[in-house]
Amino acid sequence: MVDADPGTGELLVERVDGVAVLTLHRPKARNALTARLIRTLRAALAAADADDAVDVVVLTGADPAFCAGLDLGEVAGSGENLRMAQTRPGDGGPPPGLPWEPIGKPLIGAINGPAITGGFELALHCDILIASQRAAFADTHTRVGVLPSWGMSVLLPRAVGERRALRMSLSGEFLDPVAAQDAGLVSEVVPHDDLLPAAHRLGQRIRASDPATRVAFLASARAIAAQGTAAGAGRPVARLRRVAGTRLQRRRRPRTPRQHRRREPRPARRRSRRVRRSRRVRRARLGGRGVTDVDPRFRPSETTVAQPWDRVAAELARHGLHLDTDIAPRQFAGGLANLNYLVLVDGSPAVLRRPPPGPSAEGANDMAREWRVLRRLGAGYPLAPRGVHFCTDTGVLGVQFQVLEYRDGVTVGATVPPALAAAEPPGAGSVPKRLTGTLQAAMAALHALDPASVGLGELGRPEGFLGRQVEGWARRAAAVYPDGLPAAARAVIGWLRAAVVDVPAGEARLIHCDLKFDNMLVDPVTLAPVAVLDWDMTTRGDPLFDLAVLLSYWIEPDDPPALHELRQVPSLEPGFPRREQVAAGYFAAAGRPPADLGFHLALARLRLAIAWMQLHRRFADDPVAGPRYAGFARIADAVLGWTADLTATRP
């Protein structure tokens, strides 16, 4: 592999058996495009086109991303990369609407990770796209306030259809690789490790065709496509916004003296409007919604828990990462304990995740465990977000924290969001049924994974797992009830201690320990899973416990009324299955015979009650968070009483 721009390593070139592979190589910046990288890429493509030993070109990126688009740091600074993207006739660069001069050889895009905005446009200019299971596609031009320069408005509708393209461009929503294949954007989705081999195999099949006919056919197809692209894609960007708090550079036509005189009385007013506009755009950049809308995903500023972002920025800078502190991070509203913030790192959205203030309960809020899991799990379980950085220096935030890959999707809580409820394609089956099936499949896929295959074969201690769970929650119960255990708690713990000796140990598999709807992101259009979140309790143990934890939240209409306050899953809404149907669906998805869940459910309900009591004790006196947890003690007592009644009827 050769460095195409010696000394920088930003573009690597490899030639094997007539196929040239060009790899964007700025992994820490998610392969964002600087002016230098754009020039190097254009030169490398031209060189491959002129090389008689090359018949096919492959464009890919260094993991974890394909390309995040233009480097926003350079955009906000010199702006040279933005000017290079906005070529006009006579500028000496590629024709308007094209990122590079057309080449006469087939160009395969091997999309190894997210292809965002300008990076998505690079992919769209490839003749054929192959995607790995880690690929994702999004157009965020409208979020950053810049119009596309390389043909997005023409090429995307051509690839996925006008309506879907408009939705993607106006909302900034991500398209996962399976949906991209269904839409016709990519021709093939392959395991991540097979991406480049698959591209090579396709390259060899293309090379087997008649060279003269291949060149003529490709030129004809591109000429037809270019007619629409040139008409719609090369228009100058008339109104640019601020990104990262710095004015983006834009070209202006010289004014006449008369124009200067006419505008002189208004400079202060225009500056005021620009400042207001830049503030709106900075808010929208991380929020992903309209600039004046209240976004329910985030806490309002008055209840946001502030963090010392300057110290976070310094910590990330020490490790080669850039936190954009000019754009205010936003705290997610979801979650019962850990604090999660949407931040901008190296020009791309990311999530900063930390424990809540104060001492953590036994086994809770374990950022080190979650980091260990997420660094490895994505290799075999694509729904696991990628870890970006883990900070062990408690001098930064007072606790360990991590920065994780951000994935765009919708969570479901006590009710189905209206946007999902309305997204019912004809003949697709009910939304509740589809959501439940998605969750069951995600859980079954996790349990099917061999922990050793992703380097987690030593996680936890699966031997005696159920017995340790009983004793661990008994210990936590004693701590949270310092004046003595309620009778219901004593009864449940006593029953579990007696019953555990007769329960089969179960196969040691990775278990999430809190896999429910609000810990899973889904695509708002397809309801396909986008990510599974909150891995800080992950261990190896009995998969039936994972299923039982989900069912412990699954309250039904004929359960005791006091339990209806739990409201952690939308099981009380019409159309959602009953607990036994959820269990049956999981067993079918996992390909395993049904099993008795009586012990596991009792243990999961003890866990739920004690965890709710822990949260009540920790936050009830908090003037901001307290009201949210005020009823948790009442719910804990109801769950314990119900579980005690149920176990009393079992041997």
N, C-alpha and C positions, 0 to 999 in steps of 0.2 A: 504494500500500500504506500502511495507516494503523497507527500504534502504538496497540494497544488499551488500553495502560496508559501514558499519556504520561510520558516521562522515563525509562522503564526499557527499552523495546524488547524486552521478553521475550515478547510475543505480537503478531504482525503480522496484520492483517486486510485482505483485498482482495476487492472485490465486482465481478464481471464477468459480464454477461449472465445474471443470476439465480442465479449460483453464488458463494457466499461461501467464500473460502479462509482458514482460520485456521492460522497457522504458529507453532509453538513455536519461540522464538528465543533460546535460550541455548546457542549452538553449542559454546562452550568447555567447558561443563558437560554436553555431550551432551543438552541440553534436559531436564536433571533438574528435577523439580518442587519448587519452593519453595511455601510457603503463598501468597505473593503471586501466583505464576503460576497456582496452582490457582484462586484467587478470580477472577483476570482471565479465565481460560479459561471458567469457569462463567458469568461475566457476558457474555462475548462470544457464547457459544452461546445464551444467553437472548435477547440482542439480535438475533442472526440469526434466531431462531425468531419473534420479534415483527415482523421486517421484512418487509412485504408484497412487497418487491422481490426477496426471496431465496426460492428454491424448494428449493435443494440446498446442503448445507454440506460442505466438504472439510476434513479435519484432517490436517496434515502436520507435519514438523519441518525445522528448518534443518540442512543437512548438517554433520557426517557421520552423525548419528543421528536416528532418529525420537524416541525418548525413553528415557532410561536409568532411569526410575522416579523414586522420591522422591530428592530431594537429600540424600545421607547426611550432609553437613556440618550441615544444618539439623536432620535427625533426631537427630543426636548432640548438638546444641546445645539450641536452644529446644524442638525437637520439635513445633513448631506444625503443620508439614505432615503429620506422622504423625497428630496428633490430628484434623486435617481429613479425613484418609483414613478414619478409624475413626468415621464418623458413626453415631449411634444415634437411635432415635425421640425426638423432642423437642429435638434439638440445634439445629434450625433450618437444617440443611444438606440435601443431597439424601437421598432414602431410603437406608437401609442397603444396601450392595452396589453403589451407583451412584456414579461419580465426579462426575456432574453431574445436574441436574434433567432428566428426559426432555424431548426436544424433539419437535415434531410433523412435522419435515422429515427427509428421508433424509440420513444422515450417512455420507460416504465417507471411509475412512481411506486416505490415500496414503502408504504406508510407504516412506520414502526411505532408511532405514538400520536399524540394530539397534533393536528394540523389546523392552526388557528389563523384566521383573518388573512394576512399576506401569505402565510405559510399554506393556508388552504388554497389560495390562488395559485401558488406554485404547483400544488397537486393537480389542480384543475387543468393546468397547461400540459400535463403529461398525457400521453396517448392512452395508456392503460394503467389502472390502479389496482394494486394488490395490497390488502390491509392485514396487519397482524391483529390478534385479539386485543391488543392494547391501544389500537388506533381510536381516534375520535376526531370529529370534524365540526368546526364552528366558524361562523362569520360574525365577528364582533365589531365591525366597522361602525355601526350605529351607536355602540356603547362608548367608543372613544371619540366619536364626533369627526370622523374622517371618511370621505367617500372613497370607494375602492378605485384603484388605479390600474389593476392588472386583469380586468375583465370579469370580476365576480358577478356583476349584475347581469351578464350575458351567459357566462359559462355555467353558473350554478343552476339557473332554470333549465338550461339545456340538459344538465346531468340528472336532476332529480324531479323536474317538473316545476311549473311556475308557482303553484300554490305552496308547495313545500319549501321552495327556495325563498319565497317572501316571508314565510314564517321563520325560517332559520335566520334570515338577514335582519328582520325587524326585532326578533326576540333575543338573538344571540344563543339560542338553544343548541346543545350539542347533539350530534348524530353518532350513535355507536356503530361499530363496524358491521354488525348484523343488519341493522336498519339501513346502513349505507349500501350494503349489498342488495337488500330488498328493493331499495330505491333505484338501483342501477348505477350508483356512483362508483362502486368498486366491483370488480369482476370476480374477486375471490377473497375469502377470509381464511387465514391459516394460523396455526400456532405461532407464537412470537418467535421461537427459535428456528422456525422453518421459513421465515419471511424471505431472507436473501436466497436460500436454496430454491425456494419457489420462483423467485424472480429470475434466477439463473436458468431454471428449467424452462420457463416461458421464453426467455431470451434465446435458448437453443432451438426451441420449436419455431420461433420466428426466423431464425437464421436458416432454417431448413427450407424456407420458401424461396421462390425464384427472386434473385436480387433486383433485377430490373423492374419486374412487375410490382414488387414490394415498394420500391422507391416511388414509382409512378402512382400507385394506389394511395400511398400515404400523402403525397403532394396534393393529389386531387381532393382527398378528404379534408386536409387542412385548409386548402384554398376556399372550399365551400364554408367551412366553419369560421374562417377569418373574416368573411364578409359581414357576419353579424357582430363579431367581436369588435372589429374596428369601429363600427357605427355606434356601439353602445358603451364601450369600455374605456376609451381613451380621453374622455372629457376632463378638462382641468378641474381640480378641487376648488370650488369657489369659496366655501366657508369652512375653515378649519377651526377646531376647538383647541383648548389647552389640554395637554396630557402631562401628568406628573407635575402639575403646577407651573409649568414653563410654557411660554407662548411658542406654538409650533411655527416654523418658518413657512411663509407663503410668498409666492411671486405677486408683484403688483405692476400694473402698467404705470408708466410715469404720468404724473398729473400735469396739466397745463397750469400756468400761473393763475388763470381764472378759477380753476378748480380749487387751488390752494386757498385763494381768497374766500371762496364761498364756504369752505369747511373750517376756516380758522376760528369762528366764534364757538365751535361745538366740541373742542377736544375733551373737556372734562366730562361731558355727558357721554361721549362715546367710550371713554375709558371706564366709566362706571358700568355701562352695559357689558363691556367685555369682562370685567371682574365678576359681575353677577353670573354671566354665562359660564365662565370657567369654574365657578363654584358648583353650579348645577352639574356640569359635566364630570367634575371630580367625584361628586356624590353618586352619579349614575354609573361611573366606571366600576365601582365595586358592588353596587346594589343590583345591577342587572335589570332594573325596572325603570319606568318612567321617572323623570327627574322630579316631579311634583307629587308622585304617589307615595302613600304610606305603605311600605313593604312589610308584610306580616312575618317575613322570614327573620327580621332583625329587631332587636330591642330598640325602643326609642332612646334618644341620647340621655334623657334624665335617669334611666335605669341601667344604662351601660356601665359595666365595671371597668374603670379606667386602668390602663397598663402603661408602664414607662417605655413608650415606643422608641425613644432615643437609645435606651439601653439594648432593646431588642435589635435595633438596626446595627448597633456596634457589634453585637454578638454575631449576627449573620455576616457582617462585613469581614469579620475575622476568618470566616470560612468561605469567602469568595461569593457570597450571596448579597443581593441588594434589596433592602426593604424600602419601598416607596413611602416615606413618611409625610409627603405632601398630600397624600390621599388618605383621609381618615379611615382607619380600619373600622369595621362594623361587627358588632357582637351578634351572633345568631341567637334567636329567641328560644330555640328548642333545647332539650337536654335538661336533666334534673339536677345535675351537680357540676360536671366539668364545664369549663368556659371555652367557647369556640369563637374565633374571630376570622372574618374574611379579610385577607390582606393581599397586597400586591408584591410579589417577590420575583425579581428578574423579569419584570414586565408581564407576568402571568398571575392569575388569581391563585391563592393558596390559602390554607387554613392553619392558623396558629391555635394550638390546643394545649390547655393547661388545667391542673386541678383547681378546685375552688379554694378560696382563702380558708385558712384554719386547718386544724388537724384532720387527716382523712381516717375513715373507719378502716378496720382490718381488711386488707385485700382490695380496697377501692382506689380508683383514680390512679392506677399504676401506669404512668407514662413510659417507664422503662420497658415494661412488659409489652405494651402496645407497640412501641418502636421496634422491639425485637421481632414481633410478629409481622408487622407491616413491611419491614425491610426484606422479608423472605416470601411472604405469602402470595404476593402478586404473581410470582412465577408460575403458580399452579391454580390460582383462584383470581380471575381477572376483576372480580368485584371489589377486591381489597385496594384501597387507595395507596399510592406510593408514598413512602416516607421521604421527605426532603432534607430535614435537619433535626437533630436531637441535641438539646442543650442540657448538660449535666451541671452547669455552673449555677447554683442556686442564688448567687449574687445578682443575677440579672432580674429575675422575677420573684425570687424568694422560694421558688419551687423549680423542679425540672419541667421542661416543656418541649414540645415538638412542633414542627411545621410539616404539614402534609399536603399532598396533591389535592386540589379542589376539583370536584366533579359536580356538574350542574344537573339537578334533577329535583323531584318533588317528593316530600315525605308525607306520610299519612299518619294522623294521630287518632283522636277519638272519633273524628268524622272524616269522610272522604272529601277532599277539597273540591269545590264546584268545578274547577277546570278539569279534574279527572272524571267527575261524575258526568260531565257533558261530553266527554270524549269517547263516545260509544259507537264504534263503527258498526254498520249493519252486519248482523250475523256473527259478531265477535263473542257473544256471550256477555253476561253481566259483568260490570266493573268489579263488584265485590268478589265474584268468582275468579276473575282473572288476577286480581291483586293477591288473593289468597294463594292461587296457584303459583304465582311468581315467588312469593315468600317461601312456600314449601319447596320449590325447586332450588332456590338459593341455599336453603338449609341442607337439603339432601346433597347438593354438589359439594358443600363444605365437608360434610361427613364422609363423602366418598373419597376425599383426597387423602393420600398417604402422607402423614406428617413428615416422614423422613425424606420424601421426594422434594420438599421445599426447605429442607434444612431445619425443621422443627421437631425432629424425632426425639429431642431431649427436653422438650418443653413440658413443664409440670411434672407431677408424679401420679400417673394413672392408677398404679396399684393402690387399692383401698380408697379410691376416689370417693365413692358414695359415703363410706363411713366417716372420712375426714370432712365431707360436706356437712353431715349431721352434727359432728362435734364443733365444727367451725361456726355454724349458725347458732348452736346452743351457747357457745361462748359469746357471740355478738349479742344474743338475746339477754344474757345476764348483764352485759355491759350497758345495754340501752334501757334496761329496767333495773336500776340500782337498788330500788326498794323491794325487789322481789318479783319473780316472774308471775304474770297472770295465770290463773288456773288453766286457761285454754292453751297457753304456751307450754306449760308443764306437761299437759296431756299429749300434745302433738309431739314434743321432743321425746317423751317416754315411749310413745308408739313407734317412732322412727328408730330409736335405739334398739328396740326389740325386733323390729321387722328387717333391719338392714342385713342381718346375718343370712337371711334366706333369699336375698335378691341377687340374681346373677350379676357378675361384675360388668358385663358388656365389653364390647371391643373398644380399645383406646383410640379415639379419633379426635381431631381438632373440634372443639366446641366453642361457640361464641359466648354463651352464657347470658345473652340478652338480645337474641335475634328476633325482633318484632318489627312492625311496620315503620315506626319512627326512627329505626336504625337502618333503614334501607331507602335509597333514592331510586325513583323510577322515572322513566321517560314519560313526560306528560301526554305524548301522542300515542306511543305504542304500548305503554305500561311495562316495557321491558326493564329489567333491573339495570341500574347505572352504577351503583356502589352499595356496599354494606359498610356501615360506620361503627365506631365505638368498640374497639377491640381490646380495651384495657383489662378485661377479665378473661381473655382467651386462655384456654389450657387444653390439655389432652384429658379426655374422660369419656364417660358413657354418653353417646349421642342422644339417648332417651331423655337425659336430663335437659338438654337443649330444647327438645320438643316440649317437655313438661313446663319449662320456664315460659315459653310462648303461651301454652294453654292456661297457665296460672293467671295471665292477664285477660283471658278470653271469657268475659262475663256474658251470660245469656239472660234473656228476658225473665225466665222463671227462677233465676238465682235470687237469694235474699236481697231485698231492695237496697240495703246499706252498701252492697257491693257495687251497685250501679255507679257510685261516685268514683270508682277507680279510673275509668275512662282512659285507658292506655292504648286500646285498640278499638276499631269501629265495629266490634262484634254485635253491638246492640242495634246497629243500623239494618234496615231491610236488605235482604239478599245475601248476608254473610252466613256461612255455614255454622253448624253447631260444633262443639268441641270434638265429638267423636268423628265427625266428617273431616275436620282439619287433621286429626291424627291419621285417619285412613288415607287421606291424600298424601300426607308425608310418607307413610309406609310404601304407597304405590310409587311415589317419585324416587324413593331411596332403593326400591327393589328388595325390600326386606319384609318378612312376615310380620303381621300385627303382634304387639306385645302388650302385656298388662302394664298400665301406667300408674296404678294406684299408689305405690310407694313414691315414685318419682314426682307425681303431682303433689303429694303431701309435703315432700321436701321442698319443692319449688314454691309452694304457698307459704311455708314457714319462711323461706328466704325473702319472699315478697313482703310479708308482714314486718319482718325485722328491718329490712332495708327502708321501708316507708317510715318506720319509727325512728331510724337513724336520721333520715332526712328531716323529720319533724323536730327532733332534738337539736339538730345542727342549725336549722334556719328559722325556727318559729319566732325567735326574738329579733330577727333581722328586719329593720324598718322597710327595706325595699323588697326583699324576697319573701319575707314572712307570710304575707297573705296567701301566696301560692301553696304553702305547705301547712296551712292552718288545719285542714281537714285530714291530714295524713295519719294522725294518731287514731282518729275515729275509723278510718279505713283499715288500719293495721289490726285494730281490735276485732273488726267485723270479719276480716280474712282468717284470723286465728280462731275465732269462735266457730266459723263455718267449717274450717279444716278439722277442728276437734270433733265436731258432730259427725263428719264424714268418716274419720278414722275410727270412731267409736263403734261404727257398724261393721268394721272389717276385722277379721281375726288377727 
